[in-house]
Amino acid sequence: MKNTTKTSKTNQEITVKKAICMDFFSAFQDLDPDRMLRLCRPEGKVSFIPLGSGFSGKIKEVGIGIW
C-alpha cells in the first residue's frame, strides 16, 4: 500500500509538471512572455546554447530578452 501511495504522488507530480510545460509553450506560441515568466520559478535559469555564453542566466533577465 505504501508503494502505491508513493507512485500515485509521483504520477500526480509528473502530471502537474507536464501541464505547466504545456501552458508555457502555449504562452510561447501566443507570444506572451509575461505569462511565460509566471510559469517559471523566480530563481530559474536558462541557457540558449546555440547563441553562445552571453545567452545564459536568470530567466527574468535572459529569457525575457530572447522570447
N, C-alpha and C positions, 0 to 999 in steps of 0.2 A: 504494500500500500504506500509506503514511504517513497519508493522509486517512482510510482505513478504520479504522485503529487509533485515531485521534483520535475519530472518530464513535462507535466502539464504546465507548470510555471515557466519552464524553459520555452515551450511552444508558444505560450502567450507573449513572452518577451520577444521572440522572433517575429511573431505576427505584428506586434506594435512597431518594431524597427522597420519591417517591410512597409507598413503603412506610412511611416514618416518618410522613408525613402521615396515612395511613390508620390507623396504630397510635395516633396522637394522638387522632383523632376517635373511635376505638373506646374509648379510655380516657375521653374526654369523655362518651360515651354510658353508660359504666359508672359514671360519677360517681367517677372515680379520679384526683383531682388529683395525687397523688404520682407515679403512672405518667406523667401528662401532663408534669410537670416533668422527669422523667428523659429525656423525648424532646426537650427543649429545650436549647439551649446555655445555659450558666450566665450568660453576659453578654447573653442575649437580652432584647429589649424588646417591649412590647406596647402597643397603643392601642385603647381601646374608644371610638371617636369619638362614637357617639350618646350616650354617657354624660357627655361633657364632658372638659375638660382635666385634671381631677383623676383621670382614669382612664387615665393613660399613665405608663409607667415600666418598671421591671425586671419580667420575667416572675415571678420568685420573690416579688416583693412585691405587685404589682398583679394579675397574672394569677391567682395562687392565691386572692386575695380575691374575685375575680369568679366563678371556677369553682366 
